[in-house]
Amino acid sequence: TVRVGREDDLIAMRVACGSAIVAGRIAGRVTCEGTRRLSGEGVCRAQINTRRLIIDRGAELRFPFTIYADEVLIRGLVEADVHCAGSLHIGRTGGLEGDVEARAMLVDKGASYVGDVKVHADVKRPEHEVADEPDVRPLPGWHAPRLAFG
């Protein structure tokens, strides 16, 4: 398990782990075979490929790279494109802005979602690292929060 505290930084070309709990700043390619849990606020400059991703309540995160996961649970606010091989669940305290491709999607009462959705049965998470994404998607109207990731 990789743990990055609120005041800590993890900047690496590649991180491969069983699971990760991140409250601080992280950048690089991160592949988790278990659960990756994120909290805090700011821009997360990591390329994420994980089995399960949890965005904690109170988090306000922006991802310039597409998130790849088997399962996603969002309880905070997220701005990202998400490619989910299983179910993407936005809890009642959560919100997502970005395009989604998933096998299933659930948005609880009180949650919010803005973007395009493609739901189909043959969505798969890449088994290997995703190549660098040459074009970072501009997110208009984004106001940088107090803490910036990476």
PEZI-V126188 format. One record per residue. OMEGA is omega in whole degrees, 0 to 359 (999 if undefined). Layout:
BEGIN
omega
OMEGA
OMEGA
END
This chain:
BEGIN
omega
176
177
177
182
183
182
186
176
170
180
184
176
181
173
175
184
174
177
181
175
189
173
181
183
180
178
180
178
183
177
180
177
179
183
173
183
182
174
180
181
178
181
177
185
178
171
189
172
187
176
182
178
176
174
185
175
179
178
173
189
175
180
179
179
177
176
176
182
173
178
178
174
183
176
178
180
185
173
184
167
185
176
189
182
179
182
174
184
175
181
186
177
186
176
179
172
181
181
183
167
187
175
178
180
179
178
181
174
181
178
178
176
175
178
178
181
170
178
178
189
187
175
179
175
177
180
180
179
176
180
178
177
187
183
175
183
177
180
184
176
180
176
184
176
184
185
179
178
175
999
END
